[in-house]
Amino acid sequence: MSEGTCNDAATRWFVDVSAWTPASAEWQRALEQLPSLEQQQVARFMFAKDQRLALGSRLLQRHLIASQIQMHRQPPTLARIDIRRTPERKPFWWRDGSDSAAADVSPCWNFNVSHHGALVAIASHPRRLVGVDVVQLSERPRGLARDFFRAFERHFNAREWQFIRSAVSGDSEGSRNRDEDSDDGQFERFYTLWSLKEAYIKAVGIGLGFELLRAEFAFSAAQQRWQLWLDGALAADWTFEATQLDDAHLVSVALGPLAAMWSPSTSSIFSASVNVNDTHGEDASAEDGGGEWEHKELADLIA
């Protein structure tokens, strides 16, 4: 790495938007913390729940960035924090080198955010690529489980399908699976694997062009953690966690080497001072993930 250090904090926050029912004045005050373009983006959603999810995601991103700046100096107003997206739609904090506050934060600090159901979750890391995916475990399609799974046959390999379909009530590895019905256990395992795959894709930033069969996940009973086989080889420099945040939601986190970032020449989330190839294998410690998830109240994010 040519400049800077990577020693800022790893953080994990989530909010439950269903617990927030703002009056019109509070809603307007929350919107005004965002740039005008993002205020318009939030307002375009038809349903109030989707608007709250969109607002919660944007507020969490800005508060997280502000918390990093605050370790060094007074942060700017939330609306002045510049968040952009790569061509593959991965969000990142734009630091053009002219902002001295941004220069204080480690150059390879990055974050990822996800929402589903009623939760928005965000995680950051100062040394490793981070990807996050929230899934609502209680969501059920109409019809039979086997009919639903048939549409996804090409996205999971044989070992993963064996793991999904072998779910038995009260007997699970790597997932909660306390349901009385075996279909519920299968859905939970399906959603867990899907969330892990999404977290990996979001960490790398590859977007829709990734073939999901390339990434095979299995829970190691010996090591008590999830492992990734990428193109048939164990990806030992990646760590994964799947955590249940409440009775209905699970969040997966992927942490990997900066060198795994998709297309650095066109889709980099870092400034020019970061040479991602110099950081390969820098720290693959499973204990370096960022600690426990912290529940934030959406109302508390509004100044």
N, C-alpha and C positions, 0 to 999 in steps of 0.2 A: 504494500500500500504506500503510495507516494507521499501522502500528507495526512495529518490528523491521527487521532487515536480512536479506538472503538470501545469506550469504557462507560457509556451512558447506560441508563437502566433499561431492563426488559420489563414490560408491563402487560397486564391482562385485565381488561375491564369488560363488563357487560351491563346492559340496561334492559328492563322489561317495559315496553311501551304501553302494554295494556294497563299498567298501574298508574298511568298519567292521563288525567282528563282535564286539560287546561281550559280556563275561561278564555274568551276571545282576546282579552288584553294580554294575558300570559302567552298565548300562542303567537300573537304579533310580536311580542318582545323576544320570543325565541327565534322567530324568523329573522328579525333584524340583526341577529348576531352573524348571519351568513351574508356573503356577497349577493348582490341583486340577482345575478344569473341563477344561483343556486336556490334563492327564494322562489323564483319562477319554476324551477325544476320540481321542487317540493309541492308547489300548488297545483301542478299538472296532474298529480295522482287523484283519481276519482274518489277513492274511499279514505275515510279519516285514518284508519289503521295504517294504510300504506303511506299516507303523509307523515304519520308519526314515526314509522320506520325510517323513511328517507331523512327526516329531520334528525332523528336520533343518530343515524349513521354519520351525518355531516358534523353534528355537534361533538360526537365522540372523537372523530378524527382531529378536529381542531383543538379540543381540550387536551388530547394526548400530546400533540405537537407542542402546545403551549406549556405543558408540564415539563417537557424536556428542556425548552428554552429557559424556564423558570429556575432550573438548577444552576443557571449561570448568570442570568440577568432578568430584568423585567420583560415579560413577553409582550408582543404586540396585541392589538385587539384581534378577536377571532376572525373577523371578516377580512383582515389583512393577511392572514396566513394563506399562502398560495398552494392549493392542492390541485394537481393535474393528473392525467391518466396517460398511460402508454397507449400505443395503437391497439394493443390487446385488452385495453380497459382496466389495467391494474392501477389503482390510485397510488400516488406518491407525493411527498412534500418537495415542491420545487424550490431549490436553493441555487440562486444564480451567482453567488459569490460576493454580491454587493451588500448583503445583509449581515452585519457583524453578529447579531444574535444567532443566526443560523450557523455561522462559522464556529460557534462555541460547541455545538452538538456534534457528536462523532459522525464522520462523513458516511459511514456505512449503516447508520441507524435507519431502520425501515419498519413499516407497519403493514398490516392487512386487516380488513374489516369484512364482516358478513352479517346477514340478517335472514331470518326465516321464522315463521310463526309469529311470536310476540317478542322475540329477543334480537338485540343487536350486540355483537361481540367484536372486540378489537384487541389485537395483540401487537407488540413491537419487540424488536431485538436489536442490540447495538453491533452484533458481530455476524449474524447469520440471516439468510433469507427466511422470511416468515410468511406462512400462508394460513388462513383461518377459514373454516366453514361451519356454519350453524345449520342444524337440521332439526325439524320438529318430528320427534319419534312417534307422536300420537297421530300423525296424518295418515289417513287410510284412503286408498282409491275405492271406487265402486267395484263390485264383483269379487271374484276369487283371487287369492294371492298368486296362484300359479299362472293365472292369465296376465296379471300385472307383471310378474317376473319375466314372462316370455318376451315382452317388449325390450327387455334389457339383457337378453342372453349374450349378446356380442360384447358387452361391456365388462363382464367378469369371466375369469377363467374357471376351469373345472374345480380347482381346490377352493376357490372362493364360493362357488355355488354349493359345494359340499358343506362348507361352513354355514352358509345361509340356511340351507334346507335341513340341516341336522339339528336345528334349534329345538330344544325340549324345555318345557316349562321348568323354571328354577335351576337350569343347568346350562351355564353359558361361560364362555371365555372371552374376555375383553369387552363385554357389554353388560348392561344391567339385567335384562331378560328375566324379570320377575312376573311376566304375564301368565295368566292362567291358560290362555289359548296358544297353541303352537304357532298359528299364523302370526300372532303378535310377536313372538320370539323371532320368527323369520324376518318380519318387517324390520324389527330393531337391528338385526344383524345386517340386513340389506342397507338400511340407512347409515349404519356405522361405517361400512366399507365405502359406500358412496361418498360420505363426508370426508373420509381420509383421502380418497382419490382427488376430490375437489380441493382439499387443503394443499396437496402437493402441487396440483396444476396452478393454483393461485400463488403459491410461493415462487414457483419458477416464472410465472407470468406468461405462459404460452398461449392462453386463450382457448378457442374452440378447435384448434388444429391438432390436438393431442389425442392419440388412440388410447383409450382407457385400458385396453388389454395389456399394454406395455407395462402398466404399474399393477403389480400383484401385492396385496396386503395379507399378512397372516399374523396372528397373535402368538408371541413366544411365551409359552407357559413357564419356561425356565427363567427367562429374563423379565417376565411380567411386563412386557411392552410390545407395541406394534412394530413390525418390521416391513420394509418395502423391498421387493424384488423388482428391479427395473430392467426390462429386457432380459429377464432370466437371471440376473446377477444381484446379489445382496447389496443394497445401497447402504453401506455401513456408516457413511458420513451424514446420514439423515436420521433425525429422531421425530417420533410422532406420539401424540397423545390424543385420546378421545375421552372427554370429560362430560359427565351429565351435570348440567347447570341447575335443572329443576326436574320435576316429574315428566315434563313433556319435551324437553330440549337437550340436545347433545351438541357439543362443539369439539371440532378436531383442529389441532394445531400441527403444522409441519415446519420443521427447522432444518435448513440445509446450508451448504457452502455457497458463498456469494458467486463462485465461479459457475454454479448451475443456472444462473439467470439466463432466461431466454433472450437471444439476439441483443447483446449489449450495445451493438453499434446503432440500433434503431429504437430499442425499447428499454434503455437503461433507466433505473429509478435512482441512480446516484449521480453525483457531480463528476466532472472530469478528473477530480483529484483521486478518485477511487479506482484502482486497477483491480478488478475482481479476480483476475488470475493469480494475483499475489496473495490472495486470502484463502486459497483452496485448502480445505481440511484444517482450517485454523483452530476450530474448537467444536468437536462433535460430541461433547459431553451431554448425556441425557439429563444431567442435573442442572444444565445451563439454560433452562427453558423460560424462566420468568416467574416462577412461583405460582401462588394460588390466584384463582380468578376473583376479582373484586367487583361486587355488585354496586353499581352507581344508580342513583335516582335521577331520572331525566329532569325533574324539576330543579335539582341542584346544579345542573349544567347551564342554567339560564341565569345570567347576571341580573 
